[in-house]
Amino acid sequence: MKIWSREGKLLSTLKGHQGWVNSVSFSPDGQTIASAGDDKTIKLWSVNADRQTPITLRGHRDKVISVSFSSDGKTIASASADGTAKLWSLDGKELRTLTGHSGRVLSVAFSSDGQTIATAGDDKIVKLWSYEGKELGKWKGHASEIWSVGFSPDGQTIITAGGDKTIKLWQRDGRLITTLIGHIASVLDANFSPDGKMIASASSDGTIKLWQRDGKLITTLIGHQTDVYGVNFSPDSKWLASAGADKVVLLWNVSDLSLKGLQEKGCSQIRDYLKIQSKSSNHLCN
C-alpha cells in the first residue's frame, strides 16, 4: 500500500499483507487506515506512527474484499469471499458475523449514522443489517453480481453497481428509484459525493462517469488505459481519485462541472494544440 499527498508525492509505503490488497479505507479522523487482503486478514495502520506495526484482524476464512469504517470511527466492517461480513472494534476484537449471502460478499458499507450496514455480492442480493447483526431487509439488486454498495450522505438512498453495466439507486425498503445506464462493461464502483450532489462510477470499460443525483449523466472522464477499479471523492467534494488496472491513480478536479467549467477545463488541455492550428479554430476557446 502507498500513501500519497494530493500533489502526487509518495509519503509512505506500507508492507504487511501476503498477497493482493483489495480495499483500503481511512478512518473519519484520518489517523487510521484499514486494509483488506487476499491473505484473509484486515490490518489497521496508524498514519502517524514512525514504525508501522499494524494490528491484524483474523477471522475470515477466505479473501477479504472490502473494508469500511463507521462514521464515528469506532467500528470496522469487512466483506469476504467466505460469504460473510464481520464487524470489528478498533482494538481488533471481532464483534459479530453477518451471514446469509450465498457466494462472495463483494462490498460492505455503513450508513451515515453508523446504525445500518449494507452488504452485496455474487448472489445479486442487497442486504441491510442493524448494528446488532439483525437482518433488516433484502432484495434482488441486479441481473449480475453486485460489485459495490453504499449509502447517500443522508443515509436514505442506497447505491449499487453491478456486472450488468448499471448503477441503481434504491430506497431503504428496496424500492427502485432509478437506474443509471451508460457504461458498456461491468460497473465496479459507485459512490455519492459527500455533499450528496453527484455520483461517480468506475467501470471495466475504462471510464469514469459523473452523474447528477437524479441519474442524469454530467460527463465522462477518460484517462485510464483499462479497467477502473475504484473512485472516491475528497471530503469537500471538489476532487475525485480513481484507481485502475493500469497501475495508475488519477486525481480529477470536479469542482466546477457547469458547461462553462467543463469548457474551460477542456480548453486548458488543448490550448497548445490550438495555437498551432488555423485561426479558424481558435474561436472555440476565446
Secondary structure, DSSP 4 states (H G I P E B T S, - for coil): -EEE-TTS-EEEE----SS-EEEEEE-TTSSEEEEEETTSEEEEEETT-SS---EEEE--SS-EEEEEE-TTSSEEEEEETTSEEEEEETTS-EEEEEE--SS-EEEEEE-TTSSEEEEEETT-EEEEEETTS-EEEEEE--SS-EEEEEE-TTSSEEEEEETTSEEEEEETTS-EEEEEE--SS-EEEEEE-TTSSEEEEEETTSEEEEEETTS-EEEEEE--SS-EEEEEE-TTSSEEEEEETTS-EEEEE-S--SHHHHHHHHHHHHHHHHHTS-HHHHGGG-
